């Protein structure tokens, strides 16, 4: 289940229904495995890749496409959301922005998110440099790049299982990820929430319809729809992060082209990217502390049959109203 080679990973991610968190939900089946999706190239400097994930709504699980988005503040990195299984319940942990990358269940989402940290690039001052060894960029507009292939030699989880726990990924937070929990977290941006809302309304993204394999040919591209991120939370961020216009981010749609050629400006190894601490620490006290609309306690899912959950089933889970309990600790 583990390998020393990372080449060729085109995975994406997993979570819940609109607003990156759900209250009072019980689910009796694990999320589907991660589908194989090719990453679109980064459309503008300063944008950060946020991987896709399985969310849960009234129609069951649905897939939220990965998307390039401007961060809410220069120097911030994205910690993806993830599902965990502990004490007979599935627990959804929402994603967040921060100066370092926190624990995301050891899930291998690919494109820099290989289970721990982020290897797709790093902040250097106010400039984000993209590691083209593991992430795609449009080199016509993105010029701040590096090539660091050291991550390809690291031992990582190669499973497409989308949750942490029994029958899933077995990983625990390392010291840096534990330290990240102490930092102030910034909730998902309005663009990310809009991406999730859009996915929840597209039947082609529902696992009950696509059986865990989204039909991308039938999906209306998010970039061609309304652009709700041009509001207060989205305005001006790209100009700060990459001195570009705040364009809509490209979504994870399959593309036949191979990854773009790296424009090698610097070839120094990037440590497991925990961000630009010095550039952000002083700004975190001023960071937006309001949580996204509808954000609440983690969703809890109850296993109804068998001794352990199975990640391969695609049946819709049962949903009932209940007062959420405190989120359990990540599974070992």
N, C-alpha and C positions, 0 to 999 in steps of 0.2 A: 504493500500500500504506500510505500515510500520510495523515493527515487532521488538520485543525485542530479538528475537532468531535468531542466525546466522547459527546454525548447518546445515550442508548438502549443503552449497553453492558450486557449481562447475561451476561457470560462467567464462566467458572470456571477451574479449574486442572488440574494434571497431576502424577504421580510413580510410585512403585513399590509393592512388596508390603509386608506387615506389618512395621512398625518403622521406616518412613521411610528405609530404606537396605537394599541387598542386596549380598551378597558372592558372588563366583563366578558371575555370570550374564552370558550373552552373548545379545544380542537383535539380530535381523537386520532389523528394520523400525522405522520411526519411530512414536511415539505418535500416536493419532488426533487430529483437530482438536478444539478446545475446543467442547463443546456449549453451546447457549444455554440458560441457566438463570436464573430470576428469584430475586433475593436475598430471603430472608425478613427481616422487620424484626427489629432487635436486641431481644431479650427482656428484657434487664436492663442497668442502668447498669454500666459498667466492662468489659463484654464486648468482645472484639475479633473482627472478621470474619477468618476464615482461609479463603481460596478453595479450591474443589475442584481436583482434578488427576487425571491418569491415572497409575495405579500398575501394577506388573507382578508377576504371580504365576505359579503353576503352570498356570493356565488362560489365560495371556496377559495383555493389558492389561485393567484394570478401572477404573471411575470411582469416585473417593472424593468424596463430597458435601462441599461447603463447609459450614462450621458456625461459629456464634458460640460462642466459648469465653472463660472468664476467663483472663487472662494469669497466668503463674506468679509474677509480681511486679508491683507497681504501677510504672508508668513504662516497661514493656517493650512493644515492638512486634514484629510478626511479619514475618519475611522468608519468602515462600512458597518451596516447593521448585520445582525446574525441571529440565528435560532440556536437555542441550547435545550438540552433535555436533562432534567434533574428532578428527582423525587416524583417520578411518574407524570410530570407535566412538561410540555414544550414551553419555552419562554423566549419571547422575542426581545432582543436588545437593540434599541434604536441606534442609528448612526449619529455621529456628531463631528463638529469641526473643533480642532484644537492645535496647539503648537507642536504636539507630538502625536504619533499614531498609537491609539490604544489597542486593547485586545479585541479581536473580532472572531473569536472561536477557533482560530487555527484553520479557518476555511480558505481554500485556495480558489480565489476568484480570478486569478490570472492577471496579466497586464500590469504587473508590479505588486499586486496584492496576493502574495504567495503563502499566506498563513500568518506571518508576523511582519509588522512594519510595512513600509511602502518603498518599492525599488524603482518606481516609474519616473523618479526625478527628485530634485531637492531645491529648497530655497537657498539662494545666495544673496543676502541683502534683500532688495525688493524685486529680484529677478528669479523666476523659477526656471531651472535648467532640466530639460527632459532627457531621460535615459532612453535613447532610441534602441538600445539592445533588447528592451522588453516592452516598449510602448510605441505607438504610431503617432507621428505628427505630420502636419502639412508643412514641409520645409520651404514652401513658397512664402509662408507667413510666420512660421516659427523658426527662429534662428539660434535660440539659446539652448543648445543641446550638448549632451555628453554621451559617451559610450562606456558603459560599465557592465561587463558580462560576468562579474564575480558571483552574482546571485545564482547563475546557472549551475554552479558547483556546490550549492548548498543543498542539504537534505531537506526535502519538503514533502508534504502530503500531496499525492497525485490523484486522490479520489475525487469524484464529482459529487459526493454526498454533501448535502447543503446544511447540515446541522452538526452541532457538537454534542457528544454524549454517546451512550451505548448504541452500537450499530452505526455510529457516525464517526466524526473526527474526534480523536482523543488528543486534546491539547490543553495546556494551562497557560495563563499569562506569565510572561517573563518579567524580570525586574523593571525594565523600561516601560512595559505595558502597565504594570501596577502603578508606577510613578505617574503615568499619564492620567490615571483616575483622579489624581489630586489637582489637576489643572481645571480651570473653568472651561466648560464646554459650551459651544455655540450650536444651536439646533440647526436642522436642515434649512436650506434657503427656500424662498418661495418658488424658485424654478424646480427644485427637487420635489417639493410637495405637489407642484402642478404635474410633474412627470408621473408621480404616483397616482394622482387623481385621474389622469388621462388613461393610464393603464387599467385602472379598475373598471372603466367603462367600455373597454374594448374586448368583446367576446373572444377574439382570436388569441388573446393573451391569457384566457382562463384555462387552468389545467383540466377542468371538466370538459373543455372543448378540444384542446390541443394535446391532451394526455401527456403533458410535461414537455412537449416539443412545440414551442410557439411557431405558428405559420407566418414567417416574416413577410412573405409576398403579399399577404392580406392585411398587413398592418399599415395604417396611415402614419407616415413619419411624424414624430412629435414636432420636428422643426417646421413642418408645413401647417401646423395648427396655430391657434391663438397663442400669443406670446405673453403670458401672464407675469413672467419674471421681470418685465420692464417696469416694475413698480418700485417701491421704496427700497426693498431689500436687494433687488438686483441692480439698481441703477448705479453706475459709476464704478462698480467693482472691477470690471475688466480693465478699465483705464488705469486703476491703481495697480493692479497686479501685473498687467502686461502692456499698458499703454496702447490699448486697442479699443475699438468700439465694443459695446456690450451686445454681441451677436448671440443668437440662440445656439446652444450647444448641439452638436451632432449626436445622434443616438446610436445604440448598438444594433445596426442592421448588417446583415451579411454582405460582405464585399468580396469579389473574387480576387482583387489585387493583393499582392503580397505587401508586407509592411514596407513603408517608405524608407528610402536610404537614409542612413544616419549622417547628419552633418556634424562631423567631429570637430568641435571647437576645443573641448577639453577632454582628456582621457584619464582623469584621475578617479580612483575607485570611490564609490559612494558608500559610506557605511549604511547599515540598515536604516533607512531614512526615518528619523524621528523628528525631523523638521528644523526650523530656524528658531531655536529657543531664544537666542539673544535678540532676535528681531521682533519677537512677539511678546515675550514676557511682560515688558513694560506696557504693552497695549491691552493686555487681557482684562485688566480691571475696567477698561472702558468698553469691552466687548458687549455686544447685545446679549442680555441675560434672559430675555423673554423667550419662552418656548413656543414652538410652532403650534398653530391652532389645532385643538383636538388632541394634543399630546398628553398622554397619561401613563399609567402604570403599564408594565410589559404585559402582553397577552399571555394567557396561560392555556396550555392545551393538555387535555387528559387522554391518556391511553386507555382504550376500552377493551382491547382483546390481546391475548398473548402475554408473554412475559417481558417482551422487549419490543420497541417500535421498529417498524420496517420502513426504510426510506424509499422503497421501490413502488409502493402502492400509490394510486392516484385518486382514490376515492375522496369525496368531499367530507370534511370533518363536520361533526355536530357543533352547533353554535348555541350557546345559551347565555342569558344575562346572569352575571354574578359579580359580586364585589371583588375586585382584584386583590390578590395577596401580594405582599412584598416580593420582589424578584429574587429568586434563589441565586446562590452563587454559581458561577460557571462550572459546568460539569468537568470532572477530572477525566 
